[in-house]
């Protein structure tokens, strides 16, 4: 695989250097040329304070062209494995994986204004929002950029059927051109009219998320470098939060620090607002509120953030507000949650089955304690496959598989008494290696140090 990536990367970079499709992005003025190249935010890079903080930590920056090529090669390999001629992507995280291009990531999650196609021989087309085609100029894996044809009601109004036909005609033409008679097309998600028209066109539509989750499952060397940098930035911000925590703050005041630190350190967004204090920590999954944190409260949070390089940092800690030591109930809950993390982390070894993870994991008595929704889950650009369910859920939603070197998973732990009181949430992020589990996050799990 490394030799293939190296040779394909060299060929792709040469193709990109001479690509008329890339050179003609935008209106050809110096402003557009700059915005597509040296002025592009991914080309400018993470900047300070990231560079100094990562250098001091001894971290190595990812080689982004190599990472882009690794991802495209993984996707092409997976398309061939599942016998698809190509894949059509609307989910912005899938578009990012295939192309390493971005544009209003959260906005396009609910507006069909940006999408991409990848053929099984590696041809990549991005359709981008009006007048923003230049945002793809930095990525050598993109062969063509076209103006998007939006198919949502917001963008089309009552003309949605007419415009959807125009959209479908173009997609069908692309499939016939690049798949050369192979009519199996994977699709991750589509607005209703577009899906109906593609299904009626003679194409065989398959489940694109299966392809993408499988492709994204094994992280390349540069993806792991990117993730280590993102985790370090997340941990640095978590330390700032911990040092700032004082009784009298509201939950939202504390939570806002995670947002600010993430953006300052080249992060992108946070998927949830899971921070709770005192009695709101049990049951878990309560989002940050205007509640004032009191002396002696437990304060639990889950970062759930998309950080530098678009890599997710999914880490949970529970802290103790104020200067007093934990009470016996708090200390006991924390000890149980910590024991769960330590024991279950050791299970993350290559070859271990998902069934084994579910049934061998340490789980406090469910009749006495509330627990989290899963035991482990994959993580990369976001929460990813696989989701390792609780033993009680195996018959209804469990599925088997096996861990492989290069997978990254989180180990989840929540412990809250069903009799009432507070709860403790902990979570770590772990790389599966041939030598055993390697924890990527590094800060203490203790309530206070």
C-alpha positions in Angstrom: 0.0 0.0 0.0 2.7 2.6 0.8 4.4 2.2 -2.7 1.0 2.5 -4.4 0.3 5.7 -2.4 3.7 7.2 -3.2 3.4 6.6 -6.9 -0.2 7.7 -7.1 0.6 10.8 -5.1 3.4 11.7 -7.5 1.1 11.2 -10.5 -1.8 13.1 -8.9 0.4 16.1 -8.0 1.6 16.3 -11.6 -2.0 16.1 -12.9 -3.0 18.8 -10.4 -0.2 21.1 -11.5 -1.4 21.1 -15.1 -5.2 20.8 -14.4 -7.1 23.4 -16.4 -10.2 22.6 -14.2 -8.3 23.9 -11.2 -6.7 26.8 -12.9 -10.0 28.2 -14.1 -11.6 28.2 -10.7 -13.6 31.4 -10.0 -13.4 34.3 -12.4 -9.6 34.0 -13.1 -8.7 37.3 -11.3 -5.8 37.6 -8.9 -8.2 37.6 -5.9 -9.7 34.3 -6.9 -6.3 32.7 -7.7 -5.0 33.8 -4.3 -8.1 32.5 -2.5 -7.8 29.1 -4.2 -4.1 28.7 -3.4 -1.8 30.7 -1.0 -4.9 32.4 0.5 -6.8 29.3 1.2 -7.3 28.7 5.0 -6.1 25.1 4.8 -2.9 26.2 2.9 -2.3 29.0 5.5 -2.4 26.3 8.1 -3.1 26.2 11.8 -0.8 29.0 12.8 -0.2 30.1 16.4 -0.6 29.2 19.1 -0.8 25.7 17.6 2.6 25.5 16.0 4.5 26.6 19.1 2.4 24.3 21.4 2.8 21.3 19.1 6.5 21.9 18.6 7.1 22.1 22.4 5.2 18.8 22.8 7.4 17.2 20.2 4.5 16.6 17.7 5.1 16.2 14.0 2.8 18.0 11.5 0.9 15.8 9.0 1.8 15.9 5.3 -1.5 17.0 3.9 -1.0 16.0 0.3 0.0 12.5 1.4 -3.0 12.3 3.8 -5.3 13.4 1.0 -3.9 10.7 -1.3 -4.1 8.0 1.4 -7.8 8.8 1.9 -8.6 8.8 -1.8 -6.7 5.5 -2.3 -8.6 4.0 0.7 -11.9 5.1 -0.8 -11.1 3.8 -4.3 -10.0 0.5 -2.8 -13.3 0.2 -0.8 -15.4 1.1 -3.9 -13.7 -1.7 -5.8 -14.1 -4.1 -2.8 -17.9 -3.5 -2.8 -18.2 -3.5 -6.6 -19.3 0.1 -7.1 -18.4 2.1 -10.1 -18.5 5.3 -8.1 -19.9 7.1 -5.1 -21.9 10.3 -4.7 -21.4 12.2 -1.5 -23.5 14.9 0.2 -22.5 14.5 3.8 -19.8 17.2 4.3 -17.7 14.9 6.5 -17.6 12.3 3.6 -16.8 15.1 1.1 -14.0 16.2 3.4 -12.6 12.7 3.6 -12.7 12.2 -0.2 -11.4 15.7 -1.2 -10.1 17.5 1.9 -12.2 20.5 0.9 -14.6 22.5 3.0 -17.3 25.1 2.6 -19.7 26.1 5.4 -19.6 22.6 6.8 -22.6 22.9 9.2 -24.7 24.8 6.7 -24.3 22.3 3.9 -25.4 19.5 6.3 -29.0 20.7 5.9 -28.8 22.4 2.5 -28.1 20.3 -0.6 -25.7 22.9 -2.0 -22.4 21.0 -2.1 -21.6 17.4 -3.2 -18.9 15.3 -4.7 -18.4 12.2 -6.9 -15.5 9.7 -6.9 -15.2 7.0 -9.5 -13.8 3.6 -8.8 -10.7 4.6 -10.8 -10.1 7.7 -8.7 -11.7 10.6 -10.7 -12.9 13.3 -8.3 -15.5 16.0 -9.0 -16.8 18.6 -6.5 -19.9 20.5 -7.2 -19.7 23.7 -5.0 -22.0 26.4 -3.9 -22.5 29.4 -6.1 -19.3 31.4 -6.8 -17.2 29.4 -4.3 -15.6 26.9 -6.7 -12.2 28.4 -5.8 -12.4 26.8 -2.4 -11.2 23.5 -3.9 -8.0 24.9 -5.5 -5.7 23.7 -2.8 -6.4 20.0 -3.1 -4.6 17.9 -5.6 -7.1 15.1 -5.5 -9.8 17.2 -7.0 -9.9 16.8 -10.8 -13.0 18.9 -11.7 -15.0 21.6 -9.9 -18.5 22.4 -11.1 -21.3 24.7 -9.9 -23.7 22.9 -7.7 -27.4 22.4 -8.6 -29.2 22.7 -5.3 -32.2 20.3 -5.0 -33.6 21.4 -1.6 -36.9 23.2 -1.3 -35.1 26.2 0.3 -32.9 26.6 -2.8 -35.5 25.6 -5.4 -38.9 26.5 -4.1 -41.8 25.1 -6.1 -39.4 24.5 -9.1 -37.7 21.7 -7.2 -39.0 18.9 -9.5 -37.7 20.7 -12.6 -34.3 21.5 -11.0 -34.0 18.0 -9.6 -34.4 16.6 -13.1 -31.6 18.9 -14.3 -29.5 17.7 -11.4 -30.2 14.0 -12.0 -29.4 14.4 -15.7 -26.0 15.7 -14.9 -25.3 12.9 -12.4 -26.4 10.2 -14.7 -24.2 11.6 -17.5 -21.2 11.6 -15.1 -21.9 8.0 -14.1 -22.0 6.9 -17.8 -18.9 8.8 -18.6 -16.7 7.6 -15.7 -18.1 4.2 -14.9 -18.3 3.0 -18.5 -21.3 0.7 -18.2 -20.9 -0.1 -14.5 -24.2 1.2 -13.2 -23.8 0.5 -9.5 -23.5 3.9 -7.7 -23.2 4.3 -3.9 -24.9 7.4 -2.4 -24.6 8.5 1.2 -27.7 10.8 1.4 -30.0 12.7 -0.9 -33.0 15.0 -0.8 -36.2 13.1 -1.8 -36.7 14.2 -5.4 -33.1 13.6 -6.4 -33.1 10.1 -4.9 -36.3 9.2 -6.7 -35.0 10.4 -10.1 -31.7 8.5 -9.7 -33.5 5.3 -8.8 -35.7 5.7 -11.9 -32.8 6.3 -14.2 -31.6 2.8 -14.5 -28.7 3.1 -12.0 -28.4 0.7 -9.1 -28.2 2.8 -6.0 -26.3 1.5 -3.0 -25.7 2.5 0.6 -22.8 5.0 0.5 -22.3 5.2 4.2 -21.2 1.5 4.3 -18.4 2.4 1.9 -17.4 5.5 3.7 -17.4 4.1 7.2 -15.3 1.2 6.0 -12.9 3.5 4.1 -12.5 5.8 7.1 -12.1 3.0 9.6 -8.3 2.5 9.3 -6.3 5.7 9.9 -3.1 6.5 7.9 0.1 7.7 9.4 -0.6 11.4 8.6 -4.2 11.1 9.8 -2.8 10.0 13.1 -0.3 12.9 13.2 -3.2 15.2 12.5 -5.2 13.6 15.3 -2.4 13.9 17.8 -2.1 17.6 17.0 -5.9 18.0 17.4 -5.9 16.1 20.7 -3.1 18.2 22.1 -5.0 21.4 21.3 -8.1 19.9 22.9 -6.2 18.9 26.0 -4.6 22.4 26.3 -8.0 24.0 26.1 -9.3 21.5 28.7 -6.5 22.5 31.1 -7.6 26.2 30.6 -11.2 25.2 31.5 -10.0 23.2 34.5 -7.9 26.1 35.9 -10.8 28.6 35.3 -13.5 26.5 37.0 -14.9 28.3 40.0 -18.1 28.0 42.0 -20.4 30.9 40.9 -19.8 30.3 37.2 -22.7 29.1 35.0 -22.3 25.9 33.1 -22.5 27.9 29.8 -19.7 30.2 31.0 -17.4 27.2 31.5 -18.6 25.5 28.2 -17.9 28.7 26.2 -14.2 28.3 27.0 -14.0 25.0 25.1 -15.5 26.7 22.0 -13.1 29.6 22.2 -10.0 27.4 22.7 -11.1 25.1 19.9 -11.5 27.9 17.4 -8.3 29.6 18.6 -6.4 26.4 18.0 -7.6 25.8 14.4 -10.6 23.7 15.4 -13.9 23.7 13.5 -17.0 23.0 15.6 -18.4 21.1 18.5 -21.1 18.6 17.9 -22.9 18.7 21.3 -23.1 20.9 24.4 -22.7 18.1 27.0 -21.7 19.8 30.2 -23.6 19.5 33.4 -23.0 20.1 37.1 -24.3 18.9 40.4 -27.7 17.2 40.2 -27.8 17.6 36.4 -24.9 15.1 36.0 -27.3 12.2 36.6 -28.8 11.1 34.3 -26.2 12.0 31.7 -26.7 13.7 28.3 -27.9 17.0 29.7 -26.5 20.0 27.9 -25.0 23.2 29.3 -27.5 25.5 31.0 -27.6 28.7 33.0 -27.3 26.8 36.3 -24.7 28.3 38.6 -22.0 25.8 39.6 -21.9 25.4 43.4 -19.1 24.6 45.8 -18.5 20.9 45.9 -20.4 20.1 42.7 -19.2 17.5 40.2 -18.9 19.0 36.7 -18.9 16.6 33.9 -18.4 17.3 30.2 -17.8 15.6 26.8 -15.7 17.5 24.3 -17.3 16.1 21.1 -15.3 18.6 19.1 -14.0 18.6 15.6 -10.6 20.1 16.0 -7.5 21.0 13.9 -7.3 19.3 10.5 -11.0 18.3 10.9 -10.0 15.5 13.3 -12.4 14.8 16.2 -11.4 14.8 19.9 -14.0 12.9 21.9 -12.8 13.1 25.5 -14.8 13.3 28.8 -13.8 14.4 32.2 -15.5 15.0 35.5 -14.1 17.7 37.8 -14.8 18.9 41.3 -15.7 22.5 41.8 -14.1 24.4 44.7 -11.4 23.4 47.1 -13.0 20.8 49.3 -12.3 17.1 48.8 -14.8 14.8 47.2 -17.5 13.3 49.5 -17.6 9.5 49.9 -20.4 9.1 47.3 -18.5 11.2 44.7 -15.2 9.3 45.4 -17.0 6.0 45.1 -18.7 6.8 41.8 -15.4 8.1 40.4 -13.5 5.0 41.4 -16.0 2.8 39.6 -16.0 4.9 36.4 -12.2 5.0 36.5 -12.0 1.2 36.9 -14.2 0.8 33.9 -11.9 2.9 31.7 -8.8 1.1 32.8 -10.2 -2.4 32.4 -11.9 -1.8 29.1 -9.0 0.0 27.5 -7.0 -3.2 27.8 -9.4 -5.0 25.6 -8.5 -2.9 22.5 -6.2 -5.2 20.8 -5.9 -6.3 17.1 -8.1 -9.2 16.2 -10.5 -8.9 19.1 -14.2 -9.3 18.0 -16.9 -6.8 18.6 -18.9 -9.6 20.3 -16.0 -10.1 22.7 -15.8 -6.4 23.5 -19.5 -6.3 24.3 -19.5 -9.4 26.5 -16.1 -9.1 28.2 -16.2 -5.4 29.0 -16.5 -4.3 32.6 -20.0 -2.9 33.3 -21.2 -1.8 36.7 -24.5 -3.5 37.8 -27.2 -2.0 35.5 -29.8 -2.5 38.2 -27.9 -0.2 40.6 -26.2 2.2 38.2 -27.1 4.1 35.0 -24.5 3.7 32.2 -23.7 5.3 28.9 -25.3 4.4 25.6 -22.4 2.3 24.3 -19.1 0.8 25.6 -16.8 1.9 22.8 -17.1 3.6 19.4 -14.8 4.6 16.6 -13.6 8.1 16.1 -11.9 9.9 13.3 -13.5 13.0 11.7 -16.5 12.4 14.0 -18.0 9.5 15.9 -17.4 6.6 13.4 -18.0 2.9 13.0 -18.0 0.7 14.9 -20.5 1.3 17.8 -20.0 -1.4 20.4 -23.3 -1.9 22.2 -24.1 -3.0 25.8 -24.7 -6.7 26.4 -28.4 -6.1 26.8 -28.6 -4.6 23.3 -26.6 -7.3 21.5 -29.6 -9.3 20.3 -31.4 -6.2 18.9 -28.6 -4.1 17.5 -25.2 -5.8 18.0 -23.1 -6.7 15.0 -19.8 -8.6 14.9 -16.5 -7.6 13.4 -12.9 -7.4 14.6 -10.5 -4.7 15.7 -7.6 -3.9 13.4 -4.3 -2.0 13.8 -4.9 1.6 12.8 -8.4 1.9 14.2 -9.1 4.6 16.8 -11.8 4.1 19.4 -13.0 5.8 22.5 -13.6 4.0 25.8 -16.8 5.3 27.4 -17.8 5.3 31.1 -20.7 6.9 32.9 -21.7 5.9 36.4 -24.7 7.4 38.2 -26.7 5.8 40.9 -30.3 4.9 40.2 -31.0 5.9 43.8 -30.2 9.5 42.9 -27.3 11.9 43.4 -24.6 12.9 41.0 -22.9 11.0 38.2 -19.4 10.7 36.8 -18.6 10.7 33.0 -15.1 9.7 31.7 -13.9 8.9 28.2 -10.5 8.3 26.6 -9.4 8.1 22.9 -7.3 5.0 22.0 -5.3 3.9 19.0 -5.2 0.1 18.3 -1.6 -0.9 17.7 0.3 -4.2 17.3 1.9 -3.5 20.7 -1.4 -3.0 22.4 -3.8 0.0 23.1 -2.1 3.4 22.9 -4.0 6.2 24.7 -4.0 9.4 22.6 -5.4 11.8 25.2 -3.2 12.2 28.2 -4.7 14.4 31.0 -5.5 13.0 34.4 -8.9 11.3 34.9 -8.9 12.3 38.6 -11.5 14.7 40.1 -8.9 17.0 41.3 -5.0 17.0 41.4 
